[in-house]
Amino acid sequence: MRAADPSTAAWRKSSSSDEDGGECLEVAGRLPLAPVRDSRNPTGPALLFGTGAWASFTAGVKGAAGAR
């Protein structure tokens, strides 16, 4: 398994991010873990989630958004 090195990862911003730089998350893909960080602090810490846990979380968020 590759080591998770978020410093060299390709980050992408949430499609729900505020255009004014508000509450934004970025997630990096193609790693054995899913690192998530605050887009306003790209050199700050990243939370690391297992890819299965991240997939479950995003599915839950999408389901909750669709239920509104």
N, C-alpha and C positions, 0 to 999 in steps of 0.2 A: 504494500500500500504506500502511495506517495505521502509525504508529509504535507500537512495543510499550511501553506505559506500565503496568507492573505495579502502580504505586501506586494506580491507579484501577480495577483489575480486580476482578472477583468471584471470590474464592478459595474453593476447596472442599477439605476435608480428605480424605485417603485413607480409604476404607472399612475398611482394615486397621489404622487407627491405634489405639493403646493408649488406653483410656479414662482411664488414670491420667496422661496427659500425657507418655507415653514417646516413643518414636521415631515422630514424625509428619511427614508431608509434606503440603503443600498445593500445589495446582496451579490456575492461573487459565486460564480458557478464553476463547474468542472474541477472541483476539489473533492476529496473524500468526505469533507464536512461542508456545511453551508455557513460561511461567515456572513454576519450581518453587522452593519455599522451605521452610525449617524452620518448622513451626507455632509452635514455642516462641520464635521470634525473628522476628515478622512485619515488623519494621522493618529487619531485616538484609538481606543480599544475596539475590538470586534468581538461579538458574541459568536461562539461556534456551536452549531446545532448538527446533529446527525442528519443525513439527507432524508431518511424516513420520517423523522420528527418534523423537519421543515416542510416536507410534502404534506403531511397531515395538517400542520398549522395553516399553510396557504389554502388547502382545500376547505378547511373550516371557515377561514376568512371569506373566501369566495362564496361559500354557502350562506353565510350570515349576510353578506352584502346583497345577494340575490333575494333574500327573504324580506328585505325592506320594502 
